[in-house]
Amino acid sequence: MRTITIEDCLEMIAGFASQPVHPSFIILDRDKQIITDIAKKVFKGTALTDRQYEVVKKIFITRYKTQFKNRDIDIENSVNNLRQPIRYLDRSEYIRIENGDQYKDPIWAGHTPEKVIAMRFPFNMTYSKIVTDIKKSNAEPLSRFFTQRFKDVYILPYTEKVVHKLISKFKKRIKDIDKTLLDVYEQCETISKNAKDYVPGIYNYEIKNSSPLTTQHYQDLFGEPAFENLYLYYDRKEKMGLKHFDLGEFEKSQSNLSVLSKKILQRQWPRINLDLQKWKINQVIETILELHRLPLLVILPGQDEKQCLESLSLHHKLFKNLVADEDQSVLVRMKNNKTSGQEFNDYVKQNHLNNSLAKSTKIVYITSKKIPKPLLTSEWNPEAVLICDNTRNYSKVDSYVATIDLQLQINGQDSFWNQMHFGGETV
């Protein structure tokens, strides 16, 4: 009988041999997938790995010896005869904390984190899917740095949430795990199982695990948490750092609010695009008052003086019977050499809106062009911002607005920037 290589045997049984074999081999259903897959790689010139070799050798001798004999092939000697040397793969598996510089992308111009989680394992579909799901579950989309591809290595952000999710999935699968990561995981587990003792929130109308200064500030504003004001605390949960609420009690607390207010309470981002085809501007004002979002910063359109005047006039009239003129301040003036500029300045003066900025001021008007110096140097802090058009302004106004936890932009969904970037939602 003939002795050939194990690679020749694979190509022959899978139907890839240069000369057809008659009769064809009868492959058992349970072996078809593995024999075909390995034979394809061998046919393309890839050497067998140590594990592939052992698997194929066992299958051929135990289940196909007779079929090879009938074709004048000595399978017992052939399986020991190799066309190419065996490939020995690095099958090491680990999860470690490593320096971000080790994985710096040559063309990456963004921030390189100081520390990252590096996870290595040989190709494994199950492991890959778990890691991908953990990346997708991140609160914010991961930067390009974490989407780089390395052979058998995945890099993830070194944060408590990622550590907790990752180690919980792999602590029984991978043995080589950094001790620091295991310690962080154990601490996260303790916090998760004893949330009342660690996680900031309102439990049975009591604020727990929050900064005493922050707690006192909002209790002075709203009073102790109660059925009537729980929705106000929920609205400020990001600002206060609160992560837990008794949702049943919250639902009752917000039950009498307007539809728009309820939608804004469920926001995922600070920026809310208000579609005026769905909502009237009066409903927006009602929501601002319902959510106790005064003091309010109103940003008027800064590109056109006439449009700026129209916007000021509209919003001043909307708030006129709700906020006294002396509690409103316009911190912008136009040049008098244009008709619309003169009309704007006259409107401010005639309606007594040229008030100095005080800590007690309820509404401040500026334009999208720049931040007036008095706004930066005063102790006045807005509870919300109302942006009166759908433009994005590449100025320090945007940086200032980004610090406010509720940003209402009129028809912001029409902005090309808002459509192309994360960080806002439309109601």
SULCORUR-V567592 format. One record per pair of residues at least 12 apart in sequence whose C-alpha atoms are under 7 Angstrom apart, sorted by the first residue. I is the first residue (numbers start at 1). J is the second residue. If there is no record, write none. Layout:
# SULCORUR-V567592
i=[I;I]
j=[J;J]
This chain:
# SULCORUR-V567592
i=[1;1;1;2;2;2;3;3;3;3;4;4;5;5;5;5;5;6;6;6;6;7;7;7;10;11;11;13;14;14;14;25;47;47;47;47;48;48;49;49;49;50;50;50;57;61;61;91;91;92;93;93;93;93;94;94;94;94;94;94;95;95;95;95;95;95;95;96;96;96;96;96;97;97;97;97;97;98;98;98;98;99;99;99;100;100;100;100;100;105;115;116;116;116;116;117;117;117;117;118;118;118;118;119;119;119;120;120;120;121;121;122;123;134;160;163;163;164;164;167;199;200;200;200;200;201;201;201;201;202;202;203;203;204;205;205;206;214;227;228;229;230;230;231;231;231;232;235;239;260;261;269;269;269;270;270;270;270;271;271;271;271;271;271;272;272;272;272;272;272;273;273;273;273;273;273;273;273;273;274;274;274;274;274;274;274;275;275;275;275;276;293;293;294;294;294;295;295;295;295;295;296;296;296;296;296;296;296;297;297;297;297;297;297;297;298;298;298;298;298;298;299;299;299;299;299;299;299;300;300;300;300;300;300;300;301;301;301;301;302;302;302;305;305;306;309;325;325;326;326;326;327;327;327;328;328;328;328;328;328;329;329;329;329;329;329;329;329;330;330;330;330;330;331;331;331;332;333;358;359;359;368;368;369;370;370;370;371;371;384;384;384;384;385;385;385;386;386;386;387;387;387;388;388;389;389;389;390;390;390;390;390;390;391;413]
j=[72;73;74;72;73;74;73;74;77;78;78;81;78;79;81;82;83;78;79;81;82;42;82;83;39;39;43;25;35;36;39;67;84;85;86;87;86;87;86;87;88;86;87;88;79;75;76;121;122;121;120;121;174;176;119;120;121;174;176;177;117;118;119;120;176;177;178;117;118;119;177;178;115;116;117;118;178;115;116;117;118;114;115;116;112;113;114;115;116;145;158;155;156;157;158;155;156;157;158;153;154;155;156;153;154;155;152;153;154;152;153;152;152;165;184;181;185;185;188;185;243;241;242;243;244;242;243;244;245;244;245;245;246;246;225;226;225;240;253;253;253;250;253;250;253;254;291;265;405;287;287;423;424;425;405;406;407;424;406;407;408;423;424;425;407;408;409;424;425;426;408;409;410;411;412;413;425;426;427;408;409;410;411;412;426;427;410;411;426;427;411;383;384;362;382;383;361;362;363;382;383;362;363;364;382;383;384;385;363;364;365;382;384;385;386;364;365;366;385;386;387;365;366;367;368;386;387;388;312;365;366;367;368;387;388;367;368;388;389;367;368;369;340;341;340;344;352;353;352;353;355;361;362;363;353;355;361;362;363;364;353;354;355;356;357;363;364;365;353;354;364;365;366;365;366;372;366;345;380;379;380;393;397;395;395;396;397;396;397;404;405;406;407;406;407;408;407;408;409;408;409;410;409;410;409;410;411;409;410;411;412;414;415;415;426]
